[in-house]
Amino acid sequence: MPKINGNEIRPGNVLEHDGGLWAAVKVGHVKPGKGGAFAQVEMKNLRDGRKLNERFRSDDKVE
């Protein structure tokens, strides 16, 4: 899988995270007043259906 930046994640993208495949369901880009921007991603596990909320900084590389 190609690696993309955290700010390039879109709903429908499939990500490899914590040893499993996850589909991005909701993505919100947050720019706090202090610190760098990040993407708040709600993901669903493709194998067992678990949901997970994760934050990725804009310079994080995700696969």
mmCIF file of the N, C-alpha and C atoms, coordinates in Angstrom:
data_MODEL
# 
_entry.id   MODEL 
# 
loop_
_atom_site.group_PDB 
_atom_site.id 
_atom_site.type_symbol 
_atom_site.label_atom_id 
_atom_site.label_alt_id 
_atom_site.label_comp_id 
_atom_site.label_asym_id 
_atom_site.label_entity_id 
_atom_site.label_seq_id 
_atom_site.pdbx_PDB_ins_code 
_atom_site.Cartn_x 
_atom_site.Cartn_y 
_atom_site.Cartn_z 
_atom_site.occupancy 
_atom_site.B_iso_or_equiv 
_atom_site.pdbx_formal_charge 
_atom_site.auth_seq_id 
_atom_site.auth_comp_id 
_atom_site.auth_asym_id 
_atom_site.auth_atom_id 
_atom_site.pdbx_PDB_model_num 
ATOM 1   N N  . MET A 1 1  ? 0.848   -1.185 0.000  1.00 0.00 ? 1  MET A N  1 
ATOM 2   C CA . MET A 1 1  ? 0.000   0.000  0.000  1.00 0.00 ? 1  MET A CA 1 
ATOM 3   C C  . MET A 1 1  ? 0.890   1.244  0.000  1.00 0.00 ? 1  MET A C  1 
ATOM 4   N N  . PRO A 1 2  ? 0.510   2.266  -0.734 1.00 0.00 ? 2  PRO A N  1 
ATOM 5   C CA . PRO A 1 2  ? 1.289   3.508  -0.712 1.00 0.00 ? 2  PRO A CA 1 
ATOM 6   C C  . PRO A 1 2  ? 1.040   4.278  0.581  1.00 0.00 ? 2  PRO A C  1 
ATOM 7   N N  . LYS A 1 3  ? 2.042   5.033  1.001  1.00 0.00 ? 3  LYS A N  1 
ATOM 8   C CA . LYS A 1 3  ? 1.898   5.847  2.206  1.00 0.00 ? 3  LYS A CA 1 
ATOM 9   C C  . LYS A 1 3  ? 1.413   7.233  1.824  1.00 0.00 ? 3  LYS A C  1 
ATOM 10  N N  . ILE A 1 4  ? 0.481   7.759  2.635  1.00 0.00 ? 4  ILE A N  1 
ATOM 11  C CA . ILE A 1 4  ? -0.036  9.109  2.412  1.00 0.00 ? 4  ILE A CA 1 
ATOM 12  C C  . ILE A 1 4  ? 0.101   9.898  3.708  1.00 0.00 ? 4  ILE A C  1 
ATOM 13  N N  . ASN A 1 5  ? 0.051   11.215 3.607  1.00 0.00 ? 5  ASN A N  1 
ATOM 14  C CA . ASN A 1 5  ? 0.100   12.073 4.789  1.00 0.00 ? 5  ASN A CA 1 
ATOM 15  C C  . ASN A 1 5  ? -1.231  12.007 5.531  1.00 0.00 ? 5  ASN A C  1 
ATOM 16  N N  . GLY A 1 6  ? -1.184  12.316 6.815  1.00 0.00 ? 6  GLY A N  1 
ATOM 17  C CA . GLY A 1 6  ? -2.398  12.285 7.620  1.00 0.00 ? 6  GLY A CA 1 
ATOM 18  C C  . GLY A 1 6  ? -3.471  13.244 7.146  1.00 0.00 ? 6  GLY A C  1 
ATOM 19  N N  . ASN A 1 7  ? -3.073  14.363 6.529  1.00 0.00 ? 7  ASN A N  1 
ATOM 20  C CA . ASN A 1 7  ? -4.068  15.331 6.064  1.00 0.00 ? 7  ASN A CA 1 
ATOM 21  C C  . ASN A 1 7  ? -4.665  14.953 4.713  1.00 0.00 ? 7  ASN A C  1 
ATOM 22  N N  . GLU A 1 8  ? -4.221  13.850 4.104  1.00 0.00 ? 8  GLU A N  1 
ATOM 23  C CA . GLU A 1 8  ? -4.754  13.403 2.814  1.00 0.00 ? 8  GLU A CA 1 
ATOM 24  C C  . GLU A 1 8  ? -5.768  12.267 2.957  1.00 0.00 ? 8  GLU A C  1 
ATOM 25  N N  . ILE A 1 9  ? -6.096  11.891 4.192  1.00 0.00 ? 9  ILE A N  1 
ATOM 26  C CA . ILE A 1 9  ? -7.055  10.811 4.422  1.00 0.00 ? 9  ILE A CA 1 
ATOM 27  C C  . ILE A 1 9  ? -8.454  11.315 4.082  1.00 0.00 ? 9  ILE A C  1 
ATOM 28  N N  . ARG A 1 10 ? -9.200  10.505 3.354  1.00 0.00 ? 10 ARG A N  1 
ATOM 29  C CA . ARG A 1 10 ? -10.561 10.844 2.951  1.00 0.00 ? 10 ARG A CA 1 
ATOM 30  C C  . ARG A 1 10 ? -11.496 9.700  3.340  1.00 0.00 ? 10 ARG A C  1 
ATOM 31  N N  . PRO A 1 11 ? -12.792 9.982  3.552  1.00 0.00 ? 11 PRO A N  1 
ATOM 32  C CA . PRO A 1 11 ? -13.738 8.894  3.818  1.00 0.00 ? 11 PRO A CA 1 
ATOM 33  C C  . PRO A 1 11 ? -13.714 7.885  2.676  1.00 0.00 ? 11 PRO A C  1 
ATOM 34  N N  . GLY A 1 12 ? -13.695 6.618  3.030  1.00 0.00 ? 12 GLY A N  1 
ATOM 35  C CA . GLY A 1 12 ? -13.634 5.557  2.032  1.00 0.00 ? 12 GLY A CA 1 
ATOM 36  C C  . GLY A 1 12 ? -12.244 4.994  1.842  1.00 0.00 ? 12 GLY A C  1 
ATOM 37  N N  . ASN A 1 13 ? -11.196 5.726  2.289  1.00 0.00 ? 13 ASN A N  1 
ATOM 38  C CA . ASN A 1 13 ? -9.838  5.196  2.198  1.00 0.00 ? 13 ASN A CA 1 
ATOM 39  C C  . ASN A 1 13 ? -9.700  3.988  3.108  1.00 0.00 ? 13 ASN A C  1 
ATOM 40  N N  . VAL A 1 14 ? -8.930  3.009  2.677  1.00 0.00 ? 14 VAL A N  1 
ATOM 41  C CA . VAL A 1 14 ? -8.623  1.840  3.499  1.00 0.00 ? 14 VAL A CA 1 
ATOM 42  C C  . VAL A 1 14 ? -7.206  2.014  4.020  1.00 0.00 ? 14 VAL A C  1 
ATOM 43  N N  . LEU A 1 15 ? -7.050  1.938  5.349  1.00 0.00 ? 15 LEU A N  1 
ATOM 44  C CA . LEU A 1 15 ? -5.767  2.159  6.000  1.00 0.00 ? 15 LEU A CA 1 
ATOM 45  C C  . LEU A 1 15 ? -5.315  0.896  6.705  1.00 0.00 ? 15 LEU A C  1 
ATOM 46  N N  . GLU A 1 16 ? -4.005  0.683  6.731  1.00 0.00 ? 16 GLU A N  1 
ATOM 47  C CA . GLU A 1 16 ? -3.438  -0.398 7.532  1.00 0.00 ? 16 GLU A CA 1 
ATOM 48  C C  . GLU A 1 16 ? -2.996  0.232  8.844  1.00 0.00 ? 16 GLU A C  1 
ATOM 49  N N  . HIS A 1 17 ? -3.602  -0.200 9.957  1.00 0.00 ? 17 HIS A N  1 
ATOM 50  C CA . HIS A 1 17 ? -3.339  0.405  11.266 1.00 0.00 ? 17 HIS A CA 1 
ATOM 51  C C  . HIS A 1 17 ? -3.416  -0.684 12.327 1.00 0.00 ? 17 HIS A C  1 
ATOM 52  N N  . ASP A 1 18 ? -2.431  -0.746 13.194 1.00 0.00 ? 18 ASP A N  1 
ATOM 53  C CA . ASP A 1 18 ? -2.377  -1.738 14.281 1.00 0.00 ? 18 ASP A CA 1 
ATOM 54  C C  . ASP A 1 18 ? -2.555  -3.164 13.771 1.00 0.00 ? 18 ASP A C  1 
ATOM 55  N N  . GLY A 1 19 ? -1.969  -3.476 12.638 1.00 0.00 ? 19 GLY A N  1 
ATOM 56  C CA . GLY A 1 19 ? -1.996  -4.844 12.123 1.00 0.00 ? 19 GLY A CA 1 
ATOM 57  C C  . GLY A 1 19 ? -3.285  -5.254 11.444 1.00 0.00 ? 19 GLY A C  1 
ATOM 58  N N  . GLY A 1 20 ? -4.211  -4.330 11.222 1.00 0.00 ? 20 GLY A N  1 
ATOM 59  C CA . GLY A 1 20 ? -5.469  -4.669 10.557 1.00 0.00 ? 20 GLY A CA 1 
ATOM 60  C C  . GLY A 1 20 ? -5.807  -3.659 9.480  1.00 0.00 ? 20 GLY A C  1 
ATOM 61  N N  . LEU A 1 21 ? -6.821  -3.974 8.703  1.00 0.00 ? 21 LEU A N  1 
ATOM 62  C CA . LEU A 1 21 ? -7.289  -3.059 7.667  1.00 0.00 ? 21 LEU A CA 1 
ATOM 63  C C  . LEU A 1 21 ? -8.518  -2.317 8.182  1.00 0.00 ? 21 LEU A C  1 
ATOM 64  N N  . TRP A 1 22 ? -8.500  -1.002 8.038  1.00 0.00 ? 22 TRP A N  1 
ATOM 65  C CA . TRP A 1 22 ? -9.555  -0.139 8.550  1.00 0.00 ? 22 TRP A CA 1 
ATOM 66  C C  . TRP A 1 22 ? -10.049 0.770  7.437  1.00 0.00 ? 22 TRP A C  1 
ATOM 67  N N  . ALA A 1 23 ? -11.353 0.983  7.372  1.00 0.00 ? 23 ALA A N  1 
ATOM 68  C CA . ALA A 1 23 ? -11.944 1.912  6.408  1.00 0.00 ? 23 ALA A CA 1 
ATOM 69  C C  . ALA A 1 23 ? -12.249 3.219  7.135  1.00 0.00 ? 23 ALA A C  1 
ATOM 70  N N  . ALA A 1 24 ? -11.830 4.330  6.556  1.00 0.00 ? 24 ALA A N  1 
ATOM 71  C CA . ALA A 1 24 ? -12.124 5.644  7.128  1.00 0.00 ? 24 ALA A CA 1 
ATOM 72  C C  . ALA A 1 24 ? -13.595 5.966  6.870  1.00 0.00 ? 24 ALA A C  1 
ATOM 73  N N  . VAL A 1 25 ? -14.359 6.176  7.951  1.00 0.00 ? 25 VAL A N  1 
ATOM 74  C CA . VAL A 1 25 ? -15.790 6.456  7.839  1.00 0.00 ? 25 VAL A CA 1 
ATOM 75  C C  . VAL A 1 25 ? -16.030 7.966  7.848  1.00 0.00 ? 25 VAL A C  1 
ATOM 76  N N  . LYS A 1 26 ? -15.478 8.643  8.847  1.00 0.00 ? 26 LYS A N  1 
ATOM 77  C CA . LYS A 1 26 ? -15.605 10.099 8.967  1.00 0.00 ? 26 LYS A CA 1 
ATOM 78  C C  . LYS A 1 26 ? -14.215 10.683 9.171  1.00 0.00 ? 26 LYS A C  1 
ATOM 79  N N  . VAL A 1 27 ? -13.968 11.809 8.538  1.00 0.00 ? 27 VAL A N  1 
ATOM 80  C CA . VAL A 1 27 ? -12.682 12.486 8.679  1.00 0.00 ? 27 VAL A CA 1 
ATOM 81  C C  . VAL A 1 27 ? -12.947 13.957 8.949  1.00 0.00 ? 27 VAL A C  1 
ATOM 82  N N  . GLY A 1 28 ? -12.375 14.464 10.027 1.00 0.00 ? 28 GLY A N  1 
ATOM 83  C CA . GLY A 1 28 ? -12.486 15.883 10.337 1.00 0.00 ? 28 GLY A CA 1 
ATOM 84  C C  . GLY A 1 28 ? -11.100 16.478 10.497 1.00 0.00 ? 28 GLY A C  1 
ATOM 85  N N  . HIS A 1 29 ? -10.857 17.592 9.843  1.00 0.00 ? 29 HIS A N  1 
ATOM 86  C CA . HIS A 1 29 ? -9.570  18.268 9.959  1.00 0.00 ? 29 HIS A CA 1 
ATOM 87  C C  . HIS A 1 29 ? -9.696  19.341 11.028 1.00 0.00 ? 29 HIS A C  1 
ATOM 88  N N  . VAL A 1 30 ? -8.803  19.270 12.024 1.00 0.00 ? 30 VAL A N  1 
ATOM 89  C CA . VAL A 1 30 ? -8.866  20.162 13.174 1.00 0.00 ? 30 VAL A CA 1 
ATOM 90  C C  . VAL A 1 30 ? -7.601  21.011 13.202 1.00 0.00 ? 30 VAL A C  1 
ATOM 91  N N  . LYS A 1 31 ? -7.785  22.315 13.374 1.00 0.00 ? 31 LYS A N  1 
ATOM 92  C CA . LYS A 1 31 ? -6.658  23.245 13.472 1.00 0.00 ? 31 LYS A CA 1 
ATOM 93  C C  . LYS A 1 31 ? -6.756  23.957 14.818 1.00 0.00 ? 31 LYS A C  1 
ATOM 94  N N  . PRO A 1 32 ? -6.154  23.390 15.854 1.00 0.00 ? 32 PRO A N  1 
ATOM 95  C CA . PRO A 1 32 ? -6.244  24.031 17.166 1.00 0.00 ? 32 PRO A CA 1 
ATOM 96  C C  . PRO A 1 32 ? -5.438  25.335 17.193 1.00 0.00 ? 32 PRO A C  1 
ATOM 97  N N  . GLY A 1 33 ? -5.765  26.208 18.127 1.00 0.00 ? 33 GLY A N  1 
ATOM 98  C CA . GLY A 1 33 ? -5.059  27.476 18.236 1.00 0.00 ? 33 GLY A CA 1 
ATOM 99  C C  . GLY A 1 33 ? -3.606  27.302 18.619 1.00 0.00 ? 33 GLY A C  1 
ATOM 100 N N  . LYS A 1 34 ? -3.312  26.250 19.354 1.00 0.00 ? 34 LYS A N  1 
ATOM 101 C CA . LYS A 1 34 ? -1.940  25.993 19.777 1.00 0.00 ? 34 LYS A CA 1 
ATOM 102 C C  . LYS A 1 34 ? -1.545  24.612 19.268 1.00 0.00 ? 34 LYS A C  1 
ATOM 103 N N  . GLY A 1 35 ? -0.456  24.525 18.548 1.00 0.00 ? 35 GLY A N  1 
ATOM 104 C CA . GLY A 1 35 ? -0.002  23.241 18.019 1.00 0.00 ? 35 GLY A CA 1 
ATOM 105 C C  . GLY A 1 35 ? -0.367  23.075 16.561 1.00 0.00 ? 35 GLY A C  1 
ATOM 106 N N  . GLY A 1 36 ? 0.043   21.948 16.007 1.00 0.00 ? 36 GLY A N  1 
ATOM 107 C CA . GLY A 1 36 ? -0.183  21.683 14.590 1.00 0.00 ? 36 GLY A CA 1 
ATOM 108 C C  . GLY A 1 36 ? -1.547  21.091 14.306 1.00 0.00 ? 36 GLY A C  1 
ATOM 109 N N  . ALA A 1 37 ? -1.921  21.139 13.050 1.00 0.00 ? 37 ALA A N  1 
ATOM 110 C CA . ALA A 1 37 ? -3.210  20.596 12.618 1.00 0.00 ? 37 ALA A CA 1 
ATOM 111 C C  . ALA A 1 37 ? -3.164  19.071 12.617 1.00 0.00 ? 37 ALA A C  1 
ATOM 112 N N  . PHE A 1 38 ? -4.329  18.454 12.741 1.00 0.00 ? 38 PHE A N  1 
ATOM 113 C CA . PHE A 1 38 ? -4.412  17.000 12.691 1.00 0.00 ? 38 PHE A CA 1 
ATOM 114 C C  . PHE A 1 38 ? -5.752  16.587 12.107 1.00 0.00 ? 38 PHE A C  1 
ATOM 115 N N  . ALA A 1 39 ? -5.820  15.333 11.707 1.00 0.00 ? 39 ALA A N  1 
ATOM 116 C CA . ALA A 1 39 ? -7.058  14.762 11.173 1.00 0.00 ? 39 ALA A CA 1 
ATOM 117 C C  . ALA A 1 39 ? -7.637  13.828 12.225 1.00 0.00 ? 39 ALA A C  1 
ATOM 118 N N  . GLN A 1 40 ? -8.896  14.043 12.593 1.00 0.00 ? 40 GLN A N  1 
ATOM 119 C CA . GLN A 1 40 ? -9.617  13.157 13.502 1.00 0.00 ? 40 GLN A CA 1 
ATOM 120 C C  . GLN A 1 40 ? -10.366 12.169 12.622 1.00 0.00 ? 40 GLN A C  1 
ATOM 121 N N  . VAL A 1 41 ? -10.004 10.884 12.700 1.00 0.00 ? 41 VAL A N  1 
ATOM 122 C CA . VAL A 1 41 ? -10.536 9.879  11.780 1.00 0.00 ? 41 VAL A CA 1 
ATOM 123 C C  . VAL A 1 41 ? -11.325 8.832  12.557 1.00 0.00 ? 41 VAL A C  1 
ATOM 124 N N  . GLU A 1 42 ? -12.576 8.613  12.153 1.00 0.00 ? 42 GLU A N  1 
ATOM 125 C CA . GLU A 1 42 ? -13.366 7.507  12.683 1.00 0.00 ? 42 GLU A CA 1 
ATOM 126 C C  . GLU A 1 42 ? -13.210 6.361  11.696 1.00 0.00 ? 42 GLU A C  1 
ATOM 127 N N  . MET A 1 43 ? -12.687 5.230  12.183 1.00 0.00 ? 43 MET A N  1 
ATOM 128 C CA . MET A 1 43 ? -12.394 4.093  11.314 1.00 0.00 ? 43 MET A CA 1 
ATOM 129 C C  . MET A 1 43 ? -13.192 2.873  11.738 1.00 0.00 ? 43 MET A C  1 
ATOM 130 N N  . LYS A 1 44 ? -13.469 2.005  10.770 1.00 0.00 ? 44 LYS A N  1 
ATOM 131 C CA . LYS A 1 44 ? -14.186 0.760  11.024 1.00 0.00 ? 44 LYS A CA 1 
ATOM 132 C C  . LYS A 1 44 ? -13.317 -0.390 10.537 1.00 0.00 ? 44 LYS A C  1 
ATOM 133 N N  . ASN A 1 45 ? -13.131 -1.392 11.403 1.00 0.00 ? 45 ASN A N  1 
ATOM 134 C CA . ASN A 1 45 ? -12.325 -2.553 11.047 1.00 0.00 ? 45 ASN A CA 1 
ATOM 135 C C  . ASN A 1 45 ? -13.063 -3.376 10.005 1.00 0.00 ? 45 ASN A C  1 
ATOM 136 N N  . LEU A 1 46 ? -12.378 -3.713 8.925  1.00 0.00 ? 46 LEU A N  1 
ATOM 137 C CA . LEU A 1 46 ? -13.023 -4.443 7.835  1.00 0.00 ? 46 LEU A CA 1 
ATOM 138 C C  . LEU A 1 46 ? -13.264 -5.906 8.177  1.00 0.00 ? 46 LEU A C  1 
ATOM 139 N N  . ARG A 1 47 ? -12.531 -6.438 9.151  1.00 0.00 ? 47 ARG A N  1 
ATOM 140 C CA . ARG A 1 47 ? -12.687 -7.853 9.480  1.00 0.00 ? 47 ARG A CA 1 
ATOM 141 C C  . ARG A 1 47 ? -13.791 -8.088 10.502 1.00 0.00 ? 47 ARG A C  1 
ATOM 142 N N  . ASP A 1 48 ? -13.790 -7.323 11.593 1.00 0.00 ? 48 ASP A N  1 
ATOM 143 C CA . ASP A 1 48 ? -14.760 -7.617 12.658 1.00 0.00 ? 48 ASP A CA 1 
ATOM 144 C C  . ASP A 1 48 ? -15.744 -6.475 12.943 1.00 0.00 ? 48 ASP A C  1 
ATOM 145 N N  . GLY A 1 49 ? -15.631 -5.347 12.249 1.00 0.00 ? 49 GLY A N  1 
ATOM 146 C CA . GLY A 1 49 ? -16.612 -4.277 12.389 1.00 0.00 ? 49 GLY A CA 1 
ATOM 147 C C  . GLY A 1 49 ? -16.402 -3.338 13.564 1.00 0.00 ? 49 GLY A C  1 
ATOM 148 N N  . ARG A 1 50 ? -15.297 -3.502 14.326 1.00 0.00 ? 50 ARG A N  1 
ATOM 149 C CA . ARG A 1 50 ? -15.034 -2.596 15.448 1.00 0.00 ? 50 ARG A CA 1 
ATOM 150 C C  . ARG A 1 50 ? -14.813 -1.178 14.938 1.00 0.00 ? 50 ARG A C  1 
ATOM 151 N N  . LYS A 1 51 ? -15.154 -0.191 15.770 1.00 0.00 ? 51 LYS A N  1 
ATOM 152 C CA . LYS A 1 51 ? -14.919 1.208  15.412 1.00 0.00 ? 51 LYS A CA 1 
ATOM 153 C C  . LYS A 1 51 ? -13.820 1.768  16.301 1.00 0.00 ? 51 LYS A C  1 
ATOM 154 N N  . LEU A 1 52 ? -13.072 2.717  15.729 1.00 0.00 ? 52 LEU A N  1 
ATOM 155 C CA . LEU A 1 52 ? -11.946 3.317  16.432 1.00 0.00 ? 52 LEU A CA 1 
ATOM 156 C C  . LEU A 1 52 ? -11.825 4.770  16.002 1.00 0.00 ? 52 LEU A C  1 
ATOM 157 N N  . ASN A 1 53 ? -11.617 5.660  16.970 1.00 0.00 ? 53 ASN A N  1 
ATOM 158 C CA . ASN A 1 53 ? -11.324 7.062  16.665 1.00 0.00 ? 53 ASN A CA 1 
ATOM 159 C C  . ASN A 1 53 ? -9.834  7.270  16.870 1.00 0.00 ? 53 ASN A C  1 
ATOM 160 N N  . GLU A 1 54 ? -9.187  7.831  15.881 1.00 0.00 ? 54 GLU A N  1 
ATOM 161 C CA . GLU A 1 54 ? -7.737  8.019  15.921 1.00 0.00 ? 54 GLU A CA 1 
ATOM 162 C C  . GLU A 1 54 ? -7.404  9.403  15.382 1.00 0.00 ? 54 GLU A C  1 
ATOM 163 N N  . ARG A 1 55 ? -6.343  9.995  15.924 1.00 0.00 ? 55 ARG A N  1 
ATOM 164 C CA . ARG A 1 55 ? -5.862  11.291 15.440 1.00 0.00 ? 55 ARG A CA 1 
ATOM 165 C C  . ARG A 1 55 ? -4.542  11.079 14.717 1.00 0.00 ? 55 ARG A C  1 
ATOM 166 N N  . PHE A 1 56 ? -4.425  11.688 13.553 1.00 0.00 ? 56 PHE A N  1 
ATOM 167 C CA . PHE A 1 56 ? -3.190  11.643 12.781 1.00 0.00 ? 56 PHE A CA 1 
ATOM 168 C C  . PHE A 1 56 ? -2.734  13.074 12.536 1.00 0.00 ? 56 PHE A C  1 
ATOM 169 N N  . ARG A 1 57 ? -1.486  13.366 12.898 1.00 0.00 ? 57 ARG A N  1 
ATOM 170 C CA . ARG A 1 57 ? -0.931  14.686 12.603 1.00 0.00 ? 57 ARG A CA 1 
ATOM 171 C C  . ARG A 1 57 ? -0.782  14.836 11.100 1.00 0.00 ? 57 ARG A C  1 
ATOM 172 N N  . SER A 1 58 ? -0.732  16.051 10.626 1.00 0.00 ? 58 SER A N  1 
ATOM 173 C CA . SER A 1 58 ? -0.667  16.277 9.181  1.00 0.00 ? 58 SER A CA 1 
ATOM 174 C C  . SER A 1 58 ? 0.626   15.761 8.574  1.00 0.00 ? 58 SER A C  1 
ATOM 175 N N  . ASP A 1 59 ? 1.686   15.608 9.374  1.00 0.00 ? 59 ASP A N  1 
ATOM 176 C CA . ASP A 1 59 ? 2.941   15.094 8.826  1.00 0.00 ? 59 ASP A CA 1 
ATOM 177 C C  . ASP A 1 59 ? 3.130   13.599 9.082  1.00 0.00 ? 59 ASP A C  1 
ATOM 178 N N  . ASP A 1 60 ? 2.166   12.932 9.714  1.00 0.00 ? 60 ASP A N  1 
ATOM 179 C CA . ASP A 1 60 ? 2.236   11.478 9.903  1.00 0.00 ? 60 ASP A CA 1 
ATOM 180 C C  . ASP A 1 60 ? 2.040   10.773 8.571  1.00 0.00 ? 60 ASP A C  1 
ATOM 181 N N  . LYS A 1 61 ? 2.773   9.698  8.374  1.00 0.00 ? 61 LYS A N  1 
ATOM 182 C CA . LYS A 1 61 ? 2.598   8.879  7.173  1.00 0.00 ? 61 LYS A CA 1 
ATOM 183 C C  . LYS A 1 61 ? 1.769   7.658  7.561  1.00 0.00 ? 61 LYS A C  1 
ATOM 184 N N  . VAL A 1 62 ? 0.685   7.421  6.841  1.00 0.00 ? 62 VAL A N  1 
ATOM 185 C CA . VAL A 1 62 ? -0.160  6.249  7.080  1.00 0.00 ? 62 VAL A CA 1 
ATOM 186 C C  . VAL A 1 62 ? -0.214  5.424  5.811  1.00 0.00 ? 62 VAL A C  1 
ATOM 187 N N  . GLU A 1 63 ? -0.397  4.128  5.996  1.00 0.00 ? 63 GLU A N  1 
ATOM 188 C CA . GLU A 1 63 ? -0.394  3.220  4.854  1.00 0.00 ? 63 GLU A CA 1 
ATOM 189 C C  . GLU A 1 63 ? -1.772  2.654  4.619  1.00 0.00 ? 63 GLU A C  1 
# 
